[in-house]
Amino acid sequence: MSDIKTAKVGVGRSVISPVKMAQLWGYPLIRDTEVIHDDLQATAFAFEYEGRQSLLVNLTIIFLLNDEFEILRELISRETGVPYENIIIDCTHTHSSPATDSDIKDTEYIETVLRPGAVKAAKEALSNLQEALMGVATVESHVGINRREVQLDGWIGLGQNPWGTFDPTMTVISFVTTDKKPIANMVHYGTHCTAAGNNFEVTRDWSGVMIDRLEEQTGAMTAFINGPIGDTGPRLSDGSTAATLELALELGAAAAHDAVFAYRTIKDYRPFDMKVTMQEVKLPYKPQMSYEDAVAEYATHTEEEKNEYYGRCYHLRKVMAEYEAGHPVETELVLKETVIAVGNVVFVPFPFEMFTEMTLRLRKFSPYQHTLSLSIGNGYYSYLPSQDQICRGGYEVAMFRDFNPYQLEDNTDTTIVTQLVDIVKALAE
């Protein structure tokens, strides 16, 4: 083994649960809690190959806004020496973590718990770097289901849609030392962590059960990497997409079974390399409405509509704020896309809750055997639906149109996939 070059891997973890009463963000929108069912975690994976280092930092929180992603990546880079462009931060999107939205952001939690915890995990991962072998297995899992439930009149609600697009592939990655001792695991799967959405406890949701069980079975630190979640929710036994902690634990046990089964099928551990790149992805905006039109339309809405947390008025306020701040009108969203490849696996972050179809297309045209898309990776611009679903409307499409001050073109799914395919193809060369 000593004459075969392989990458080094290290893993680190820190608890990032709130230390005092927090407002949880998700279903319903805001609820207070002082109860921790299971601890939130920052788990970092460090990779090193031929003198280059990269970090994948996994946070079991709902999301961070774009400026907070930037601050955290810069902080981790400054504290560890790993270049900013070689860092991916992703969120599992549990709806039972502290509020991080701009209007109700728990700044104290972010500054005193989340940031220090993420840095600690990253430093620990880098301090534990060692030569490793990697094994990968997949299994078909039905923990998730398309959540865009279609009513008789065609209205799209949040529930379960058994004929909707859904990716059942669960991927388990295992890293071991050169003498086959466990180092770390990753589980990649795409499903909203909203199973416990009506609870009042801090929890990692269904994925926490899965991670804890795989750690117990393998003796290796494990993280859940969430895939395409925009149109996928938990397959709860009551037919909903957000329920109770009890049903979340029930679903987590099913996920744990699948993850452990996949892990046990890994027989072949091999040396692997690591590659990392950061490239621009450009997504055109629709023409922006004028300030006068935004003001005029806003005036037509009722006070009740203006007070809705999200929606058309939320978008109009953001449009007006851009003009009032004197910002120049933008024509495109430019993403600084960091992609990390380890062996035959490539991690591709999306700063969205993206629909499944585009990640399946990316996988089809990618040269890598395992192309894993990461929801809410290195940014958050709300939902990114596929073109065929925009005409049907629904909550996710409304958020796609109204969450930001600019609206992306309807064909953004094709635009982003074609550019990402070019990036991963160049990385594979």
Secondary structure as GFF3:
##gff-version 3
##sequence-region A 1 429
A	DSSP	beta_strand	8	15	.	.	.	ID=ss1
A	DSSP	beta_strand	22	25	.	.	.	ID=ss2
A	DSSP	beta_strand	30	33	.	.	.	ID=ss3
A	DSSP	beta_strand	35	36	.	.	.	ID=ss4
A	DSSP	beta_strand	41	49	.	.	.	ID=ss5
A	DSSP	beta_strand	52	59	.	.	.	ID=ss6
A	DSSP	alpha_helix	66	80	.	.	.	ID=ss7
A	DSSP	three_ten_helix	84	86	.	.	.	ID=ss8
A	DSSP	beta_strand	87	91	.	.	.	ID=ss9
A	DSSP	alpha_helix	107	109	.	.	.	ID=ss10
A	DSSP	pi_helix	110	114	.	.	.	ID=ss11
A	DSSP	alpha_helix	115	127	.	.	.	ID=ss12
A	DSSP	beta_strand	130	140	.	.	.	ID=ss13
A	DSSP	beta_strand	144	146	.	.	.	ID=ss14
A	DSSP	beta_strand	148	150	.	.	.	ID=ss15
A	DSSP	beta_strand	156	158	.	.	.	ID=ss16
A	DSSP	beta_strand	169	177	.	.	.	ID=ss17
A	DSSP	beta_strand	182	189	.	.	.	ID=ss18
A	DSSP	beta_strand	201	202	.	.	.	ID=ss19
A	DSSP	alpha_helix	206	218	.	.	.	ID=ss20
A	DSSP	beta_strand	221	226	.	.	.	ID=ss21
A	DSSP	beta_strand	232	234	.	.	.	ID=ss22
A	DSSP	alpha_helix	245	264	.	.	.	ID=ss23
A	DSSP	beta_strand	274	284	.	.	.	ID=ss24
A	DSSP	alpha_helix	291	299	.	.	.	ID=ss25
A	DSSP	alpha_helix	303	306	.	.	.	ID=ss26
A	DSSP	alpha_helix	312	324	.	.	.	ID=ss27
A	DSSP	beta_strand	332	342	.	.	.	ID=ss28
A	DSSP	beta_strand	345	349	.	.	.	ID=ss29
A	DSSP	beta_strand	353	354	.	.	.	ID=ss30
A	DSSP	alpha_helix	356	365	.	.	.	ID=ss31
A	DSSP	beta_strand	370	374	.	.	.	ID=ss32
A	DSSP	beta_strand	383	384	.	.	.	ID=ss33
A	DSSP	alpha_helix	387	390	.	.	.	ID=ss34
A	DSSP	alpha_helix	395	402	.	.	.	ID=ss35
A	DSSP	alpha_helix	412	428	.	.	.	ID=ss36
###
